[in-house]
Amino acid sequence: MNKQWQKYLLAAAVAMVSACSPQSSAPPVSEQPQVAANASDGMAEQSPAKSKRSCQFTMGFDVWEPYQYIGLGRKVQGLDIELVQMVAEKLECDIKYQQDSWGNLLSLLKVGKIDLVLGASITDERKTFSLFSEPYRSEEFQLYIRADEEHKHRQASVVDFVLEGNKLGTIGEYYYGNELSNLMDDQKYAKLINPAFMGEINMARLLDGDIEGFLEDSFVGATLIRRKGLEKYITAHQAKISTGDVYVMFSRASVKPELVAKFNKVLKSIKSNGDYDKLIYKYSQ
């Protein structure tokens, strides 16, 4: 493969981000919800129409289809997004949306510039600046490799893949479990683990031969490969990493524990009354 793959996938990624930019003819936020680019920092924000509700969340999100993304009509949507929207509606809370990379979102969450992010794992470091919801789904990362090299990679685990000298693509600030975290901290192997800011970059690097494999959520990876028509070039390896349950992560600087408790009560109700199962079914089709 050559650098044309990188140009192709990067162009697709840029187009996706560019779709978040405002149109000159778009009406003001007070008249119509929209996604608008912040020229000073590259972030995108979607604001609801003016409301008299006293409760409001600013939700940070990273494009990660099918969990979080911008769909038709410039609407922020996805499995995780819709779940939080369901809870917020029952709490009578409005939601504003702010788009950025995962690493930047964590920085904003620490200081209370955003109130929550989705699909988070619990770590000791994150506990220092965050509160967490009840778990709402489990997360599993799949190793993806070049299809024509499937015969070369028979490793039993992602850790073995790295220990054998293969370069691995990851996403910066994602949590992949303790074993891989330990390798990232090991000077001998850290150079083999190459973070990127989005999955499309890892796909391009794989096809260009810059890395031998990359990690992606199994649901997200399958969606990306199918949508880009790369089934002949990228395939799933047998190795996976299960990082366990994921949570909504709230900023300690801007969200009170009492509100998180109310959020959890509604979330539990949605999971028990069948609404959550309907949502899962919708995104599995």
C-alpha positions as CSV (number, residue, x, y, z in Angstrom):
1,M,0.0,0.0,0.0
2,N,1.1,3.6,-0.5
3,K,0.5,7.0,0.9
4,Q,-2.6,7.4,-1.3
5,W,-4.5,5.4,1.4
6,Q,-3.5,8.0,4.0
7,K,-4.6,10.8,1.7
8,Y,-7.9,9.1,1.1
9,L,-8.7,8.3,4.7
10,L,-7.5,11.7,6.0
11,A,-9.6,13.4,3.4
12,A,-12.6,11.5,4.6
13,A,-11.8,12.4,8.2
14,V,-11.4,16.1,7.3
15,A,-14.8,16.0,5.4
16,M,-16.4,14.5,8.5
17,V,-15.0,17.2,10.7
18,S,-15.8,19.9,8.2
19,A,-19.4,18.8,8.2
20,C,-19.5,20.3,11.7
21,S,-18.8,23.8,10.5
22,P,-21.7,26.4,10.4
23,Q,-23.4,27.4,7.2
24,S,-23.7,31.1,6.6
25,S,-27.5,30.7,6.0
26,A,-28.1,28.8,9.3
27,P,-30.5,30.5,11.7
28,P,-29.4,31.6,15.1
29,V,-29.1,29.1,17.9
30,S,-32.2,30.5,19.6
31,E,-34.2,29.6,16.5
32,Q,-32.8,26.2,15.5
33,P,-30.4,23.7,17.1
34,Q,-27.2,23.5,15.1
35,V,-23.6,22.4,15.3
36,A,-21.2,25.3,15.0
37,A,-17.4,25.4,14.8
38,N,-15.5,27.5,17.3
39,A,-12.9,29.3,15.3
40,S,-10.6,29.8,18.2
41,D,-10.1,26.2,19.3
42,G,-11.6,24.0,16.6
43,M,-14.3,22.6,18.8
44,A,-17.9,22.2,17.7
45,E,-20.9,23.0,19.9
46,Q,-24.6,22.3,19.4
47,S,-27.0,24.3,21.5
48,P,-30.7,23.6,22.1
49,A,-33.4,26.2,21.6
50,K,-33.8,28.6,24.6
51,S,-35.5,26.9,27.5
52,K,-36.8,27.8,30.9
53,R,-35.5,24.6,32.4
54,S,-33.1,25.2,35.3
55,C,-31.0,22.0,34.6
56,Q,-28.5,22.1,31.8
57,F,-25.6,19.8,30.8
58,T,-22.8,20.6,28.4
59,M,-21.9,17.2,26.9
60,G,-18.5,16.7,25.3
61,F,-18.4,14.2,22.5
62,D,-15.9,12.7,20.0
63,V,-17.0,11.4,16.7
64,W,-17.1,7.6,17.3
65,E,-19.9,6.0,15.2
66,P,-22.2,4.3,16.1
67,Y,-22.0,5.6,19.7
68,Q,-21.4,9.3,19.1
69,Y,-21.5,11.2,15.7
70,I,-23.1,13.9,13.6
71,G,-25.8,12.6,11.4
72,L,-28.2,13.9,8.8
73,G,-29.3,17.5,9.4
74,R,-26.2,18.1,11.4
75,K,-27.8,16.3,14.3
76,V,-25.6,14.9,17.1
77,Q,-26.7,11.3,17.6
78,G,-25.6,7.8,18.4
79,L,-26.4,5.0,20.9
80,D,-24.7,6.7,23.8
81,I,-26.0,10.2,22.8
82,E,-29.6,9.0,22.7
83,L,-29.3,7.2,26.0
84,V,-28.2,10.3,27.8
85,Q,-30.9,12.3,25.9
86,M,-33.5,9.9,27.3
87,V,-32.3,10.4,30.8
88,A,-32.0,14.2,30.5
89,E,-35.5,14.4,29.2
90,K,-36.9,12.7,32.2
91,L,-34.8,14.9,34.5
92,E,-36.0,18.0,32.5
93,C,-32.5,18.9,31.6
94,D,-31.3,20.6,28.4
95,I,-28.2,19.5,26.7
96,K,-25.5,21.5,24.8
97,Y,-23.0,19.6,22.7
98,Q,-19.3,20.3,22.4
99,Q,-17.1,18.3,20.0
100,D,-13.4,17.7,20.5
101,S,-10.8,15.0,20.7
102,W,-11.0,12.7,23.7
103,G,-7.8,14.1,25.3
104,N,-9.1,17.7,25.0
105,L,-12.5,16.7,26.4
106,L,-10.8,15.2,29.5
107,S,-8.9,18.5,30.0
108,L,-12.2,20.5,29.7
109,L,-14.0,18.1,32.1
110,K,-11.3,18.5,34.8
111,V,-11.9,22.2,35.1
112,G,-15.7,22.1,34.6
113,K,-15.9,23.7,31.2
114,I,-18.0,20.7,30.1
115,D,-20.1,18.6,32.5
116,L,-20.0,15.1,31.1
117,V,-18.5,12.7,28.6
118,L,-19.7,9.3,27.5
119,G,-18.2,5.8,27.1
120,A,-15.7,6.3,29.9
121,S,-13.8,3.6,31.9
122,I,-13.1,4.2,35.6
123,T,-9.4,4.8,36.6
124,D,-7.9,6.0,39.8
125,E,-6.6,9.2,38.1
126,R,-10.1,10.0,36.6
127,K,-11.7,9.6,40.1
128,T,-9.8,12.6,41.3
129,F,-11.8,14.9,39.0
130,S,-14.9,13.0,38.0
131,L,-18.0,11.3,39.3
132,F,-19.4,8.3,37.5
133,S,-22.8,7.0,36.5
134,E,-23.9,3.5,36.9
135,P,-22.5,1.3,34.1
136,Y,-24.6,1.2,31.0
137,R,-22.7,-1.1,28.6
138,S,-19.5,-3.2,28.3
139,E,-16.6,-2.3,26.1
140,E,-14.3,-4.5,24.0
141,F,-11.5,-3.5,21.8
142,Q,-10.6,-5.6,18.7
143,L,-7.2,-5.9,17.1
144,Y,-7.3,-5.1,13.4
145,I,-4.5,-6.1,10.9
146,R,-3.9,-6.1,7.2
147,A,-5.9,-8.9,5.6
148,D,-3.0,-10.1,3.5
149,E,-0.8,-10.6,6.6
150,E,-3.3,-12.7,8.6
151,H,-1.1,-15.7,8.3
152,K,1.8,-13.8,10.0
153,H,-0.1,-12.9,13.2
154,R,-1.2,-15.8,15.3
155,Q,-0.6,-14.1,18.7
156,A,-3.0,-15.1,21.4
157,S,-3.3,-11.6,22.8
158,V,-2.7,-7.9,22.1
159,V,0.1,-7.9,24.6
160,D,1.8,-10.8,22.8
161,F,1.4,-8.9,19.5
162,V,3.4,-6.0,20.9
163,L,5.9,-8.2,22.8
164,E,6.8,-9.8,19.4
165,G,7.8,-6.3,18.1
166,N,4.7,-5.3,16.2
167,K,3.8,-1.6,16.1
168,L,0.3,-1.0,17.4
169,G,-2.0,2.0,16.8
170,T,-4.1,3.3,19.6
171,I,-6.1,6.4,20.4
172,G,-4.5,8.9,22.8
173,E,-5.9,8.9,26.3
174,Y,-8.0,5.8,25.8
175,Y,-7.9,3.2,28.5
176,Y,-7.1,-0.3,27.2
177,G,-6.6,-2.2,30.5
178,N,-3.8,-2.6,32.9
179,E,-1.6,-4.9,30.9
180,L,-1.3,-2.7,27.9
181,S,-1.0,0.4,30.1
182,N,2.0,-1.2,31.7
183,L,3.6,-1.8,28.3
184,M,3.0,1.9,27.5
185,D,4.9,2.8,30.6
186,D,7.8,0.4,29.7
187,Q,10.5,2.3,27.8
188,K,11.4,-0.9,25.9
189,Y,7.9,-1.2,24.4
190,A,6.4,2.3,24.5
191,K,7.9,3.1,21.1
192,L,5.9,0.3,19.6
193,I,2.6,1.8,20.8
194,N,1.6,4.7,18.6
195,P,-1.3,6.9,19.6
196,A,-3.5,8.9,17.1
197,F,-6.3,11.3,17.7
198,M,-8.9,9.3,15.7
199,G,-9.5,5.8,14.3
200,E,-9.3,6.8,10.6
201,I,-5.7,7.8,11.2
202,N,-4.9,4.3,12.4
203,M,-6.6,2.8,9.4
204,A,-4.5,4.9,7.1
205,R,-1.3,4.1,9.0
206,L,-2.1,0.4,8.8
207,L,-2.7,0.5,5.1
208,D,0.5,2.5,4.5
209,G,2.6,0.0,6.5
210,D,3.5,2.4,9.3
211,I,1.9,0.1,11.9
212,E,1.1,-3.6,11.9
213,G,-2.2,-3.4,13.7
214,F,-4.5,-1.1,15.6
215,L,-7.1,-1.3,18.3
216,E,-10.7,-0.1,17.9
217,D,-14.0,-0.8,19.6
218,S,-15.3,-3.9,17.8
219,F,-18.6,-2.2,16.9
220,V,-16.9,1.0,15.8
221,G,-14.2,-0.9,13.8
222,A,-16.7,-3.0,11.9
223,T,-18.8,0.1,11.1
224,L,-15.7,2.1,9.8
225,I,-14.4,-0.8,7.7
226,R,-17.8,-1.5,6.1
227,R,-18.6,2.2,5.4
228,K,-15.2,2.7,3.7
229,G,-15.4,-0.5,1.7
230,L,-12.1,-1.8,3.1
231,E,-13.1,-5.4,4.0
232,K,-10.6,-6.8,1.5
233,Y,-7.7,-4.9,3.1
234,I,-8.4,-4.8,6.8
235,T,-9.5,-7.8,8.9
236,A,-10.2,-8.5,12.6
237,H,-7.5,-10.5,14.5
238,Q,-8.5,-13.1,17.1
239,A,-7.0,-10.9,19.9
240,K,-9.3,-8.7,21.9
241,I,-9.2,-6.6,25.0
242,S,-12.2,-6.3,27.3
243,T,-12.0,-3.2,29.4
244,G,-15.3,-4.0,31.3
245,D,-18.1,-1.6,31.9
246,V,-18.3,1.9,30.6
247,Y,-19.9,4.9,32.3
248,V,-21.0,8.5,31.9
249,M,-18.3,10.6,33.5
250,F,-19.3,13.9,35.2
251,S,-17.1,16.8,36.2
252,R,-16.6,17.2,39.9
253,A,-16.1,20.9,39.2
254,S,-19.5,21.5,37.7
255,V,-21.9,18.7,38.6
256,K,-23.2,18.0,42.1
257,P,-23.3,14.4,43.5
258,E,-27.1,14.8,44.1
259,L,-27.7,15.3,40.3
260,V,-25.6,12.3,39.5
261,A,-27.7,10.2,41.9
262,K,-30.9,11.4,40.1
263,F,-29.3,10.6,36.8
264,N,-28.5,7.0,38.0
265,K,-32.0,6.5,39.2
266,V,-33.5,7.4,35.8
267,L,-30.8,5.3,34.0
268,K,-31.7,2.3,36.1
269,S,-35.4,2.8,35.2
270,I,-34.6,3.0,31.5
271,K,-32.5,-0.2,31.6
272,S,-35.2,-2.1,33.5
273,N,-38.3,-1.0,31.5
274,G,-37.1,-2.2,28.1
275,D,-36.3,1.3,26.6
276,Y,-32.5,0.6,26.6
277,D,-33.0,-2.8,24.9
278,K,-35.0,-1.0,22.1
279,L,-32.1,1.4,21.7
280,I,-29.5,-1.3,21.5
281,Y,-31.7,-3.1,18.9
282,K,-32.0,0.1,16.8
283,Y,-28.2,0.5,16.5
284,S,-27.5,-3.2,15.9
285,Q,-29.5,-3.2,12.6
